[in-house]
């Protein structure tokens, strides 16, 4: 054999080995948001890759609205850019029904699907098929300053009414010292002020649509809801409340400016973390308020991992989802970051784990809040839709954002509650007629 | 006496200019300062200006979590590539419009500008489908072409304005001396329009560097530039302002440095022909 022949044979063998390696190696691209739990998941990628040789993970972290736009565009145009997408409880039923997502019924025995919290699992299931696996789940609840409550001479019940919240908020407000009784979302957006107001309206007996999809913003219940919300924030809210969303209120609460904050249960771990919060040692928790009508003003949400139908690596994607949302993942996070930092609100077993219950004083209240939300019967009267703080129809996001702008303007004093509700009724009627409901 | 008034006016104007400049620069300064704070100091109330615990931790975290150099290289390639391609097309176009205008030249110039007024999202789906079918989604080449087309009207307009200031007789003289069209543009027109071309290049690089709609919607991993790098640090549920500020500072630093060193050329080019 000549030297040239040997060289040629060697080169051929190397090329063949290269192809073989390429065939075995799979890269999955995961689109996600920059929340603390997702950041920790990215940090543990090496562990997954070590356990699953041949699978490489690429992360694309985007701002929430950009993520939704990119993922929607990618699925609609069949781009196949993402193998796993991070989506919420609003998108899953709509996209699952349209065939945009792959079913996740077969995530393996270790996944233990029956361990998922029933409320969360129900929100991600369409016609018996699980279309997304919950990574972390949340409801909303009251977070309050125990020291300010005590100074006001009041005692927060585990399940307060809106009237108590109003009374406590006014009593805790001390504008001279920049302390405001209650901080609530006012920033316009379907996931901002409208998430809060829709959940709140359920406890006042309001609904978005009746059984015939007729908008209900001209109802007495919506008038009571909006007027109560505006009066509460005007009497006991921080200045510029119309600009405050989750992060703005989190900053206000952590720096000691809010007596109470009604928002996502996931915030509980932030406000009790002494590294970031100045009030970490004086925070109490209670269920979201009600009005004695049945439903409470809390929502239900889960950031979940799903596989778009356009993915060309579904098996590798399933392996990752099974790992990141399986029962073993929380133990891995606890080992690296501590029990207080495990993703909450998805599995029953987490709330039976004494280590977690010891590390997270808010655990039971989070679980009770999640369990008290009912996406199929969100309010007092029957509705033709599912969703607690949203209406699971494609038109909702755009419509709620428009109505959110009107309600935010009412909070900023640019219009009255009556005019805002009239505008909301007109916007909803126009949208629903155009959509053919 | 006249000298005293002039000096006073000069001092006043200088002071006003500095105040305006500082006001405009303040958000960037605040971003840079925040990038050296802890997350707790970043949201402190009242805000901390200089008396905070200075830390490089945010930069270390960002560097650890993201491949900054890959984003930087993509930004450079896309900004420089689209600018070079744009200039290559715009110089002959502006030459013909400035020195051999037709009846419809003015209309064409206005029409070109009108394309800048179209909402970009209106053509998102067609462009995305074309890129999927041609296998160019998430490639630098696709973004270079798209950003060239987006910025071309501005480049042509700027160059047209500069070229109009150059006497046509000089080009005629070159032609009489036997210069070909190529030589006329390359060796006569271009050297005279260097300040204008330079400012056009700089402005276009800045526009391409900051472009955030197409660069965010048409990239995922391979071609993602620094706009995607910044977007990855925005959080819907969590206060990471200090890390977001560190990422923003790292993203704007190259263009800020370039702007600082080329400000003389930029101002000279932008004021070229402004006073007639």
Interface residues (C-beta under 8 A of the other chain):
Chain A: X29 X31 X33 X34 X35 X36 X39 X42 X43 X58 X60 X61 X62 X63 X64 X66 X69 X70 X73 X76 X77 X78 X79 X80 X81 X82 X178 X191 X246 X247 X250 X251 X254 X255 X257 X264 X266 X267 X270 X275 X276 X278
Chain B: X39 X40 X43 X44 X45 X65 X124 X125 X128 X129 X132 X137 X138 X216 X217 X220 X221 X224 X228 X231 X232 X233 X234 X235 X236 X237 X238 X239 X240
